[in-house]
Amino acid sequence: MKTQSEHQPDVDDLELDPRLTELFARSYTDLAPDNFVSEVMDATRHAYRREMLGRLVLGLVVVMAMIPLQDAALELAALLMVQVIELQGGVVAALLAPVNSVGALLSLVLFAIRAAHRRLFVRG
């Protein structure tokens, strides 16, 4: 049984194709300069720092904008919870509490507008 080394001829025994040798010789170029890697790493670090700074500034802007938005949302919630009809405590007030507010009235009006729109303009 022959081993693999017996199947493969020696490189010195092979005749090299001169055209192929010339092609490889022409295509040879010098590798990138020694400082190539350091330049790429510096550019990557600079881009990373710039992106992180942008994210930090965006985060600060969002946080600063959220303070007035939170105050506005709290005022809106307080406005929507105002009772439409002033009822004294008791069973009737407890039963009507979910629908006895400006928010409930506004919801009913918006549902009615949506139903009218669907009935008039949506076919199907």
MMTF fields as JSON, N, C-alpha, C and O atoms, coordinates in Angstrom:
{
  "mmtfVersion": "1.0.0",
  "mmtfProducer": "UNKNOWN",
  "numBonds": 495,
  "numAtoms": 496,
  "numGroups": 124,
  "numChains": 1,
  "numModels": 1,
  "chainsPerModel": [1],
  "groupsPerChain": [124],
  "chainIdList": ["A"],
  "bondAtomList": [4, 2, 8, 6, 12, 10, 16, 14, 20, 18, 24, 22, 28, 26, 32, 30, 36, 34, 40, 38, 44, 42, 48, 46, 52, 50, 56, 54, 60, 58, 64, 62, 68, 66, 72, 70, 76, 74, 80, 78, 84, 82, 88, 86, 92, 90, 96, 94, 100, 98, 104, 102, 108, 106, 112, 110, 116, 114, 120, 118, 124, 122, 128, 126, 132, 130, 136, 134, 140, 138, 144, 142, 148, 146, 152, 150, 156, 154, 160, 158, 164, 162, 168, 166, 172, 170, 176, 174, 180, 178, 184, 182, 188, 186, 192, 190, 196, 194, 200, 198, 204, 202, 208, 206, 212, 210, 216, 214, 220, 218, 224, 222, 228, 226, 232, 230, 236, 234, 240, 238, 244, 242, 248, 246, 252, 250, 256, 254, 260, 258, 264, 262, 268, 266, 272, 270, 276, 274, 280, 278, 284, 282, 288, 286, 292, 290, 296, 294, 300, 298, 304, 302, 308, 306, 312, 310, 316, 314, 320, 318, 324, 322, 328, 326, 332, 330, 336, 334, 340, 338, 344, 342, 348, 346, 352, 350, 356, 354, 360, 358, 364, 362, 368, 366, 372, 370, 376, 374, 380, 378, 384, 382, 388, 386, 392, 390, 396, 394, 400, 398, 404, 402, 408, 406, 412, 410, 416, 414, 420, 418, 424, 422, 428, 426, 432, 430, 436, 434, 440, 438, 444, 442, 448, 446, 452, 450, 456, 454, 460, 458, 464, 462, 468, 466, 472, 470, 476, 474, 480, 478, 484, 482, 488, 486, 492, 490],
  "bondOrderList": [1, 1, 1, 1, 1, 1, 1, 1, 1, 1, 1, 1, 1, 1, 1, 1, 1, 1, 1, 1, 1, 1, 1, 1, 1, 1, 1, 1, 1, 1, 1, 1, 1, 1, 1, 1, 1, 1, 1, 1, 1, 1, 1, 1, 1, 1, 1, 1, 1, 1, 1, 1, 1, 1, 1, 1, 1, 1, 1, 1, 1, 1, 1, 1, 1, 1, 1, 1, 1, 1, 1, 1, 1, 1, 1, 1, 1, 1, 1, 1, 1, 1, 1, 1, 1, 1, 1, 1, 1, 1, 1, 1, 1, 1, 1, 1, 1, 1, 1, 1, 1, 1, 1, 1, 1, 1, 1, 1, 1, 1, 1, 1, 1, 1, 1, 1, 1, 1, 1, 1, 1, 1, 1],
  "groupList": [{"groupName": "MET", "atomNameList": ["N", "CA", "C", "O"], "elementList": ["N", "C", "C", "O"], "formalChargeList": [0, 0, 0, 0], "bondAtomList": [1, 0, 2, 1, 3, 2], "bondOrderList": [1, 1, 2], "singleLetterCode": "M", "chemCompType": "L-PEPTIDE LINKING"}, {"groupName": "LYS", "atomNameList": ["N", "CA", "C", "O"], "elementList": ["N", "C", "C", "O"], "formalChargeList": [0, 0, 0, 0], "bondAtomList": [1, 0, 2, 1, 3, 2], "bondOrderList": [1, 1, 2], "singleLetterCode": "K", "chemCompType": "L-PEPTIDE LINKING"}, {"groupName": "THR", "atomNameList": ["N", "CA", "C", "O"], "elementList": ["N", "C", "C", "O"], "formalChargeList": [0, 0, 0, 0], "bondAtomList": [1, 0, 2, 1, 3, 2], "bondOrderList": [1, 1, 2], "singleLetterCode": "T", "chemCompType": "L-PEPTIDE LINKING"}, {"groupName": "GLN", "atomNameList": ["N", "CA", "C", "O"], "elementList": ["N", "C", "C", "O"], "formalChargeList": [0, 0, 0, 0], "bondAtomList": [1, 0, 2, 1, 3, 2], "bondOrderList": [1, 1, 2], "singleLetterCode": "Q", "chemCompType": "L-PEPTIDE LINKING"}, {"groupName": "SER", "atomNameList": ["N", "CA", "C", "O"], "elementList": ["N", "C", "C", "O"], "formalChargeList": [0, 0, 0, 0], "bondAtomList": [1, 0, 2, 1, 3, 2], "bondOrderList": [1, 1, 2], "singleLetterCode": "S", "chemCompType": "L-PEPTIDE LINKING"}, {"groupName": "GLU", "atomNameList": ["N", "CA", "C", "O"], "elementList": ["N", "C", "C", "O"], "formalChargeList": [0, 0, 0, 0], "bondAtomList": [1, 0, 2, 1, 3, 2], "bondOrderList": [1, 1, 2], "singleLetterCode": "E", "chemCompType": "L-PEPTIDE LINKING"}, {"groupName": "HIS", "atomNameList": ["N", "CA", "C", "O"], "elementList": ["N", "C", "C", "O"], "formalChargeList": [0, 0, 0, 0], "bondAtomList": [1, 0, 2, 1, 3, 2], "bondOrderList": [1, 1, 2], "singleLetterCode": "H", "chemCompType": "L-PEPTIDE LINKING"}, {"groupName": "PRO", "atomNameList": ["N", "CA", "C", "O"], "elementList": ["N", "C", "C", "O"], "formalChargeList": [0, 0, 0, 0], "bondAtomList": [1, 0, 2, 1, 3, 2], "bondOrderList": [1, 1, 2], "singleLetterCode": "P", "chemCompType": "L-PEPTIDE LINKING"}, {"groupName": "ASP", "atomNameList": ["N", "CA", "C", "O"], "elementList": ["N", "C", "C", "O"], "formalChargeList": [0, 0, 0, 0], "bondAtomList": [1, 0, 2, 1, 3, 2], "bondOrderList": [1, 1, 2], "singleLetterCode": "D", "chemCompType": "L-PEPTIDE LINKING"}, {"groupName": "VAL", "atomNameList": ["N", "CA", "C", "O"], "elementList": ["N", "C", "C", "O"], "formalChargeList": [0, 0, 0, 0], "bondAtomList": [1, 0, 2, 1, 3, 2], "bondOrderList": [1, 1, 2], "singleLetterCode": "V", "chemCompType": "L-PEPTIDE LINKING"}, {"groupName": "LEU", "atomNameList": ["N", "CA", "C", "O"], "elementList": ["N", "C", "C", "O"], "formalChargeList": [0, 0, 0, 0], "bondAtomList": [1, 0, 2, 1, 3, 2], "bondOrderList": [1, 1, 2], "singleLetterCode": "L", "chemCompType": "L-PEPTIDE LINKING"}, {"groupName": "ARG", "atomNameList": ["N", "CA", "C", "O"], "elementList": ["N", "C", "C", "O"], "formalChargeList": [0, 0, 0, 0], "bondAtomList": [1, 0, 2, 1, 3, 2], "bondOrderList": [1, 1, 2], "singleLetterCode": "R", "chemCompType": "L-PEPTIDE LINKING"}, {"groupName": "PHE", "atomNameList": ["N", "CA", "C", "O"], "elementList": ["N", "C", "C", "O"], "formalChargeList": [0, 0, 0, 0], "bondAtomList": [1, 0, 2, 1, 3, 2], "bondOrderList": [1, 1, 2], "singleLetterCode": "F", "chemCompType": "L-PEPTIDE LINKING"}, {"groupName": "ALA", "atomNameList": ["N", "CA", "C", "O"], "elementList": ["N", "C", "C", "O"], "formalChargeList": [0, 0, 0, 0], "bondAtomList": [1, 0, 2, 1, 3, 2], "bondOrderList": [1, 1, 2], "singleLetterCode": "A", "chemCompType": "L-PEPTIDE LINKING"}, {"groupName": "TYR", "atomNameList": ["N", "CA", "C", "O"], "elementList": ["N", "C", "C", "O"], "formalChargeList": [0, 0, 0, 0], "bondAtomList": [1, 0, 2, 1, 3, 2], "bondOrderList": [1, 1, 2], "singleLetterCode": "Y", "chemCompType": "L-PEPTIDE LINKING"}, {"groupName": "ASN", "atomNameList": ["N", "CA", "C", "O"], "elementList": ["N", "C", "C", "O"], "formalChargeList": [0, 0, 0, 0], "bondAtomList": [1, 0, 2, 1, 3, 2], "bondOrderList": [1, 1, 2], "singleLetterCode": "N", "chemCompType": "L-PEPTIDE LINKING"}, {"groupName": "GLY", "atomNameList": ["N", "CA", "C", "O"], "elementList": ["N", "C", "C", "O"], "formalChargeList": [0, 0, 0, 0], "bondAtomList": [1, 0, 2, 1, 3, 2], "bondOrderList": [1, 1, 2], "singleLetterCode": "G", "chemCompType": "PEPTIDE LINKING"}, {"groupName": "ILE", "atomNameList": ["N", "CA", "C", "O"], "elementList": ["N", "C", "C", "O"], "formalChargeList": [0, 0, 0, 0], "bondAtomList": [1, 0, 2, 1, 3, 2], "bondOrderList": [1, 1, 2], "singleLetterCode": "I", "chemCompType": "L-PEPTIDE LINKING"}],
  "groupTypeList": [0, 1, 2, 3, 4, 5, 6, 3, 7, 8, 9, 8, 8, 10, 5, 10, 8, 7, 11, 10, 2, 5, 10, 12, 13, 11, 4, 14, 2, 8, 10, 13, 7, 8, 15, 12, 9, 4, 5, 9, 0, 8, 13, 2, 11, 6, 13, 14, 11, 11, 5, 0, 10, 16, 11, 10, 9, 10, 16, 10, 9, 9, 9, 0, 13, 0, 17, 7, 10, 3, 8, 13, 13, 10, 5, 10, 13, 13, 10, 10, 0, 9, 3, 9, 17, 5, 10, 3, 16, 16, 9, 9, 13, 13, 10, 10, 13, 7, 9, 15, 4, 9, 16, 13, 10, 10, 4, 10, 9, 10, 12, 13, 17, 11, 13, 13, 6, 11, 11, 10, 12, 9, 11, 16],
  "groupIdList": [1, 2, 3, 4, 5, 6, 7, 8, 9, 10, 11, 12, 13, 14, 15, 16, 17, 18, 19, 20, 21, 22, 23, 24, 25, 26, 27, 28, 29, 30, 31, 32, 33, 34, 35, 36, 37, 38, 39, 40, 41, 42, 43, 44, 45, 46, 47, 48, 49, 50, 51, 52, 53, 54, 55, 56, 57, 58, 59, 60, 61, 62, 63, 64, 65, 66, 67, 68, 69, 70, 71, 72, 73, 74, 75, 76, 77, 78, 79, 80, 81, 82, 83, 84, 85, 86, 87, 88, 89, 90, 91, 92, 93, 94, 95, 96, 97, 98, 99, 100, 101, 102, 103, 104, 105, 106, 107, 108, 109, 110, 111, 112, 113, 114, 115, 116, 117, 118, 119, 120, 121, 122, 123, 124],
  "secStructList": [7, 7, 7, 2, 2, 2, 2, 1, 7, 7, 4, 4, 4, 1, 7, 7, 7, 2, 2, 2, 2, 2, 2, 2, 2, 2, 2, 7, 7, 7, 7, 7, 7, 6, 6, 2, 2, 2, 2, 2, 2, 2, 2, 2, 2, 2, 2, 2, 2, 2, 2, 2, 2, 2, 2, 2, 2, 2, 2, 2, 2, 2, 2, 2, 2, 2, 2, 2, 2, 2, 2, 2, 2, 2, 2, 2, 2, 2, 2, 2, 6, 7, 7, 1, 1, 7, 7, 7, 1, 1, 2, 2, 2, 2, 2, 2, 6, 6, 6, 1, 1, 2, 2, 2, 2, 2, 2, 2, 2, 2, 2, 2, 2, 2, 2, 2, 2, 2, 2, 2, 2, 7, 7, 7],
  "xCoordList": [0.842, 0.0, 0.891, 1.837, 0.59, 1.419, 0.944, -0.25, 1.894, 1.542, 1.265, 1.514, 0.755, 0.376, 1.596, 1.518, 2.709, 3.916, 4.42, 5.08, 4.13, 4.552, 3.686, 4.133, 2.438, 1.553, 1.888, 1.678, 2.405, 2.674, 4.126, 5.04, 4.331, 5.717, 6.383, 5.717, 7.671, 8.451, 8.307, 8.198, 8.304, 8.147, 9.32, 9.154, 10.497, 11.677, 11.58, 12.161, 10.848, 10.723, 9.707, 9.709, 8.833, 7.787, 8.336, 9.237, 7.784, 8.107, 7.062, 5.864, 7.505, 6.576, 6.232, 7.092, 4.991, 4.521, 5.06, 4.785, 5.817, 6.424, 5.367, 5.57, 4.253, 3.209, 2.583, 2.296, 2.378, 1.809, 2.785, 2.38, 4.047, 5.074, 5.115, 5.205, 5.048, 5.056, 3.815, 3.905, 2.672, 1.423, 1.531, 1.134, 2.067, 2.232, 3.242, 3.069, 4.289, 5.32, 4.745, 5.072, 3.893, 3.297, 2.271, 2.124, 1.575, 0.513, 1.03, 0.266, 2.287, 2.846, 2.904, 3.455, 2.336, 2.429, 2.896, 2.75, 3.444, 3.881, 2.664, 1.58, 2.888, 1.823, 1.631, 2.449, 0.568, 0.28, 1.421, 2.106, 1.626, 2.716, 2.501, 1.397, 3.572, 3.516, 2.519, 1.911, 2.349, 1.458, -0.006, -0.858, -0.299, -1.672, -2.633, -3.699, -2.253, -3.128, -3.356, -4.483, -2.298, -2.46, -3.331, -4.107, -3.221, -4.074, -5.544, -6.43, -5.792, -7.172, -7.723, -8.869, -6.931, -7.381, -7.648, -8.624, -6.791, -7.017, -8.313, -9.091, -8.539, -9.775, -11.001, -12.04, -10.876, -11.989, -12.265, -13.422, -11.208, -11.39, -12.043, -12.93, -11.604, -12.176, -13.659, -14.475, -14.009, -15.418, -16.242, -17.381, -15.685, -16.393, -16.646, -17.751, -15.622, -15.785, -16.817, -17.634, -16.77, -17.735, -19.156, -20.073, -19.345, -20.673, -21.158, -22.321, -20.279, -20.658, -21.005, -21.955, -20.248, -20.554, -21.91, -22.688, -22.196, -23.501, -24.63, -25.676, -24.431, -25.464, -25.676, -26.805, -24.583, -24.679, -25.459, -26.335, -25.146, -25.86, -27.33, -28.196, -27.627, -29.015, -29.751, -30.903, -29.102, -29.711, -30.017, -31.082, -29.086, -29.323, -30.474, -31.284, -30.545, -31.646, -32.984, -33.965, -33.024, -34.264, -34.666, -35.84, -33.692, -33.999, -34.508, -35.469, -33.866, -34.303, -35.684, -36.454, -36.008, -37.321, -38.392, -39.568, -38.006, -38.995, -39.552, -40.679, -38.805, -39.281, -40.546, -41.542, -40.547, -41.795, -42.898, -44.081, -42.509, -43.522, -44.197, -45.396, -43.434, -44.021, -44.98, -46.054, -44.6, -45.494, -46.781, -47.869, -46.658, -47.847, -48.728, -49.954, -48.113, -48.895, -49.633, -50.775, -48.991, -49.657, -50.827, -51.88, -50.656, -51.755, -52.91, -54.075, -52.587, -53.628, -54.375, -55.599, -53.647, -54.296, -55.219, -56.32, -54.77, -55.619, -56.861, -57.95, -56.701, -57.843, -58.84, -60.051, -58.333, -59.226, -59.964, -60.981, -59.469, -60.13, -61.15, -61.744, -61.364, -62.351, -63.739, -64.079, -64.542, -65.889, -66.801, -66.734, -67.651, -68.62, -69.784, -70.192, -70.309, -71.42, -70.908, -70.378, -71.074, -70.61, -71.586, -72.739, -71.123, -71.955, -71.383, -70.168, -72.28, -71.847, -71.453, -71.85, -70.697, -70.259, -71.433, -72.538, -71.203, -72.252, -72.122, -71.147, -73.135, -73.127, -73.232, -72.539, -74.093, -74.287, -72.995, -72.627, -72.308, -71.046, -69.986, -69.214, -69.941, -68.963, -69.252, -68.328, -70.544, -70.905, -70.668, -70.28, -70.895, -70.734, -69.326, -69.054, -68.446, -67.097, -66.338, -65.671, -66.399, -65.653, -66.153, -65.376, -67.425, -67.956, -68.251, -68.674, -68.046, -68.342, -67.062, -66.667, -66.408, -65.206, -65.104, -65.759, -64.262, -64.04, -63.407, -63.736, -62.51, -61.868, -62.86, -62.773, -63.807, -64.826, -65.717, -66.059, -66.095, -66.917, -66.168, -66.74, -64.911, -64.092, -63.968, -64.03, -63.794, -63.71, -64.996, -64.96, -66.133, -67.418, -67.59, -68.072, -67.193, -67.294, -66.384, -66.798, -65.159, -64.233, -64.714, -64.56, -65.295, -65.85, -67.027, -67.181, -67.862, -68.998, -68.52, -69.076, -67.503, -66.947, -66.369, -66.561, -65.672, -65.1, -66.192, -66.097, -67.226, -68.325, -69.019, -69.363, -69.226, -69.856, -68.963, -69.451, -67.683, -66.747, -66.77, -66.821, -66.732, -66.747, -68.054, -68.054, -69.175, -70.472, -70.596, -71.168, -70.068, -70.235, -69.188, -69.507, -67.946, -66.874, -66.196, -65.523, -66.35, -65.673, -66.671, -67.716, -66.338, -67.204, -66.689, -65.483, -67.553, -67.056, -67.801, -67.485],
  "yCoordList": [-1.163, 0.0, 1.231, 1.32, 2.181, 3.371, 4.419, 4.547, 5.164, 6.264, 7.499, 7.523, 8.505, 9.712, 10.402, 10.977, 10.349, 11.004, 10.326, 10.973, 9.046, 8.351, 8.748, 8.656, 9.193, 9.615, 11.01, 11.301, 11.87, 13.24, 13.379, 12.956, 13.969, 14.161, 15.28, 16.127, 15.263, 16.281, 17.605, 17.617, 18.721, 20.041, 20.332, 20.971, 19.876, 20.132, 19.41, 19.86, 18.289, 17.51, 18.118, 17.788, 19.012, 19.585, 20.679, 21.423, 20.76, 21.882, 22.949, 22.681, 24.149, 25.238, 25.934, 26.164, 26.254, 26.963, 28.39, 29.113, 28.81, 30.149, 31.266, 32.322, 31.034, 32.07, 32.243, 33.361, 31.128, 31.185, 31.841, 32.624, 31.526, 32.142, 33.643, 34.417, 34.06, 35.491, 36.183, 37.302, 35.526, 36.091, 36.325, 37.377, 35.343, 35.506, 36.593, 37.341, 36.69, 37.709, 39.108, 40.026, 39.29, 40.605, 41.001, 42.185, 40.041, 40.35, 40.622, 41.064, 40.374, 40.578, 42.069, 42.847, 42.453, 43.844, 43.83, 42.832, 44.923, 45.036, 45.054, 45.509, 44.547, 44.575, 45.997, 46.878, 46.205, 47.525, 47.958, 47.118, 49.258, 49.726, 49.294, 48.924, 49.35, 48.883, 49.674, 49.132, 50.938, 51.756, 51.668, 52.375, 50.838, 50.705, 50.289, 50.882, 49.277, 48.764, 49.838, 50.031, 50.538, 51.572, 52.718, 53.283, 53.074, 54.126, 53.696, 54.49, 52.458, 51.957, 51.925, 52.313, 51.472, 51.428, 52.831, 53.037, 53.801, 55.181, 55.732, 56.383, 55.468, 55.933, 55.273, 55.912, 53.99, 53.275, 53.842, 54.037, 54.109, 54.696, 56.067, 56.397, 56.867, 58.2, 58.101, 58.845, 57.202, 57.032, 56.539, 56.971, 55.641, 55.123, 56.237, 56.362, 57.043, 58.155, 59.155, 59.662, 59.432, 60.381, 59.853, 60.607, 58.565, 57.967, 57.985, 58.291, 57.663, 57.671, 59.081, 59.262, 60.084, 61.467, 61.873, 62.545, 61.472, 61.76, 61.115, 61.731, 59.872, 59.184, 59.858, 59.972, 60.304, 60.996, 62.298, 62.593, 63.077, 64.333, 64.062, 64.767, 63.063, 62.714, 62.289, 62.671, 61.509, 61.094, 62.276, 62.331, 63.23, 64.42, 65.256, 65.776, 65.383, 66.139, 65.461, 66.132, 64.148, 63.408, 63.564, 63.779, 63.456, 63.602, 65.011, 65.183, 66.01, 67.389, 67.645, 68.426, 67.01, 67.182, 66.405, 66.767, 65.349, 64.528, 65.22, 64.931, 66.114, 66.785, 67.597, 67.416, 68.492, 69.211, 68.299, 68.529, 67.272, 66.354, 65.572, 65.302, 65.21, 64.502, 65.414, 64.978, 66.673, 67.623, 67.798, 67.836, 67.905, 68.049, 66.809, 66.92, 65.629, 64.395, 64.303, 63.844, 64.734, 64.73, 65.709, 65.395, 66.885, 67.863, 67.322, 67.494, 66.67, 66.083, 64.984, 64.891, 64.151, 63.086, 63.669, 63.163, 64.737, 65.371, 65.977, 65.924, 66.556, 67.141, 66.065, 66.264, 64.923, 63.864, 63.172, 62.519, 63.306, 62.66, 63.56, 63.151, 64.774, 65.682, 65.088, 64.619, 65.11, 64.554, 65.47, 66.694, 64.86, 65.625, 66.047, 67.209, 65.114, 65.373, 65.128, 64.06, 66.133, 66.006, 65.134, 65.512, 63.976, 63.05, 62.892, 62.88, 62.771, 62.506, 61.036, 60.231, 60.687, 59.312, 58.367, 58.78, 57.129, 56.131, 55.133, 55.13, 54.278, 53.22, 53.792, 53.332, 54.794, 55.379, 56.039, 55.879, 56.764, 57.421, 56.378, 56.575, 55.272, 54.223, 53.518, 53.164, 53.309, 52.642, 53.538, 53.048, 54.833, 55.746, 56.336, 57.074, 56.042, 56.604, 56.342, 57.258, 55.143, 54.922, 55.755, 56.053, 56.134, 56.888, 58.331, 59.087, 58.741, 60.101, 60.931, 61.442, 61.065, 61.889, 62.486, 62.044, 63.502, 64.149, 63.148, 63.144, 62.306, 61.303, 60.31, 59.954, 59.854, 58.917, 59.59, 58.988, 60.856, 61.59, 61.785, 61.606, 62.146, 62.313, 60.991, 60.982, 59.876, 58.554, 58.216, 57.712, 58.49, 58.222, 59.053, 58.555, 60.325, 61.189, 60.667, 60.613, 60.285, 59.78, 58.458, 58.234, 57.576, 56.323, 56.597, 55.921, 57.579, 57.925, 58.491, 58.159, 59.334, 59.88, 58.763, 58.748, 57.834, 56.71, 55.844, 55.437, 55.565, 54.743, 55.445, 54.803, 56.746, 57.493, 57.484, 57.324, 57.651, 57.634, 56.28, 56.208, 55.219, 53.88, 53.619, 53.016, 54.066, 53.83, 54.631, 54.139, 55.855, 56.706, 56.472, 56.541, 56.197, 56.219, 54.889, 54.741, 53.931, 52.642, 51.639, 51.386, 51.085, 50.085, 48.704, 48.52, 47.759, 46.415, 45.654, 44.49],
  "zCoordList": [0.0, 0.0, 0.0, 0.783, -0.878, -1.005, -0.015, 0.255, 0.518, 1.407, 0.575, -0.63, 1.22, 0.494, -0.103, -1.189, 0.596, 0.087, -1.18, -1.993, -1.372, -2.579, -3.77, -4.913, -3.516, -4.598, -5.11, -6.288, -4.246, -4.646, -5.087, -4.379, -6.246, -6.689, -5.9, -5.306, -5.909, -5.227, -5.962, -7.188, -5.237, -5.863, -6.773, -7.811, -6.403, -7.23, -8.567, -9.555, -8.612, -9.841, -10.813, -11.999, -10.307, -11.16, -12.042, -11.657, -13.215, -14.088, -13.837, -13.92, -13.533, -13.265, -14.57, -15.42, -14.704, -15.892, -15.844, -14.886, -16.85, -16.807, -16.827, -16.227, -17.509, -17.533, -16.151, -15.721, -15.468, -14.137, -13.165, -12.306, -13.301, -12.456, -12.684, -11.731, -13.953, -14.275, -13.703, -13.197, -13.784, -13.257, -11.753, -11.253, -11.037, -9.596, -9.285, -8.323, -10.081, -9.844, -10.062, -9.31, -11.08, -11.349, -10.288, -9.984, -9.733, -8.795, -7.391, -6.533, -7.141, -5.811, -5.514, -6.291, -4.395, -3.944, -2.501, -1.794, -2.085, -0.702, 0.21, -0.155, 1.394, 2.384, 2.885, 2.619, 3.596, 4.14, 5.05, 5.634, 5.17, 6.027, 7.479, 7.877, 8.249, 9.64, 10.472, 11.394, 10.157, 10.966, 10.508, 11.047, 9.551, 9.038, 10.142, 10.304, 10.893, 11.949, 13.002, 13.458, 13.391, 14.413, 13.904, 14.676, 12.624, 12.059, 12.047, 12.363, 11.687, 11.684, 13.103, 13.328, 14.052, 15.448, 15.987, 16.709, 15.645, 16.085, 15.498, 16.195, 14.216, 13.579, 14.202, 14.372, 14.54, 15.176, 16.56, 16.929, 17.332, 18.663, 18.563, 19.35, 17.594, 17.405, 17.049, 17.593, 16.155, 15.774, 16.953, 17.134, 17.758, 18.934, 19.944, 20.473, 20.21, 21.157, 20.655, 21.424, 19.36, 18.78, 18.901, 19.225, 18.644, 18.76, 20.213, 20.475, 21.144, 22.559, 23.023, 23.785, 22.575, 22.923, 22.358, 23.035, 21.127, 20.525, 21.298, 21.499, 21.736, 22.523, 23.87, 24.346, 24.481, 25.762, 25.615, 26.429, 24.582, 24.348, 24.059, 24.577, 23.251, 22.957, 24.225, 24.43, 25.066, 26.326, 27.225, 27.839, 27.308, 28.121, 27.579, 28.345, 26.267, 25.66, 25.949, 26.27, 25.838, 26.107, 27.571, 27.871, 28.49, 29.916, 30.212, 30.961, 29.627, 29.863, 29.269, 29.827, 28.163, 27.554, 28.304, 28.25, 28.997, 29.691, 30.929, 31.329, 31.538, 32.753, 32.47, 33.171, 31.461, 31.179, 30.627, 30.879, 29.881, 29.353, 30.469, 30.404, 31.489, 32.621, 33.38, 33.795, 33.565, 34.236, 33.438, 34.011, 32.106, 31.257, 31.33, 31.348, 31.373, 31.462, 32.793, 32.84, 33.866, 35.175, 35.203, 35.758, 34.612, 34.544, 33.706, 34.064, 32.594, 31.742, 32.48, 32.385, 33.215, 33.982, 35.049, 35.263, 35.719, 36.725, 36.079, 36.652, 34.884, 34.178, 33.754, 33.855, 33.277, 32.819, 33.96, 33.728, 35.183, 36.321, 37.019, 38.017, 36.516, 37.121, 36.934, 35.848, 38.0, 37.931, 37.112, 37.226, 36.288, 35.499, 36.388, 36.377, 37.147, 38.058, 39.466, 39.772, 40.321, 41.701, 42.484, 42.689, 42.917, 43.675, 45.069, 45.265, 46.03, 47.397, 47.499, 46.656, 48.493, 48.671, 48.795, 49.146, 48.513, 48.596, 47.472, 46.72, 47.375, 46.372, 44.967, 44.06, 44.774, 43.441, 42.965, 41.801, 43.816, 43.447, 43.098, 42.159, 43.842, 43.571, 42.256, 41.524, 41.947, 40.694, 39.481, 38.42, 39.624, 38.494, 38.384, 37.437, 39.298, 39.288, 37.982, 37.501, 37.377, 36.134, 34.953, 34.045, 34.946, 33.809, 34.151, 33.276, 35.384, 35.818, 35.841, 36.889, 34.673, 34.592, 33.195, 32.251, 33.1, 31.804, 30.836, 29.649, 31.33, 30.478, 29.912, 28.737, 30.729, 30.248, 29.21, 28.192, 29.474, 28.51, 27.191, 26.115, 27.275, 26.07, 25.31, 24.081, 26.024, 25.385, 24.653, 23.53, 25.281, 24.626, 23.365, 22.347, 23.431, 22.245, 21.132, 19.974, 21.466, 20.441, 19.849, 18.648, 20.672, 20.149, 19.225, 18.207, 19.561, 18.709, 17.374, 16.327, 17.403, 16.154, 15.306, 14.09, 15.923, 15.172, 14.564, 13.406, 15.343, 14.819, 13.657, 12.664, 13.767, 12.669, 11.435, 10.317, 11.629, 10.498, 9.798, 8.57, 10.578, 9.983, 9.256, 8.183, 9.827, 9.204, 7.906, 6.933, 7.878, 6.709, 5.619, 4.432, 6.009, 5.011, 4.749, 3.73, 5.623, 5.442, 4.894, 5.494, 3.77, 3.142, 3.498, 3.663, 3.615, 3.787, 4.747, 4.992]
}
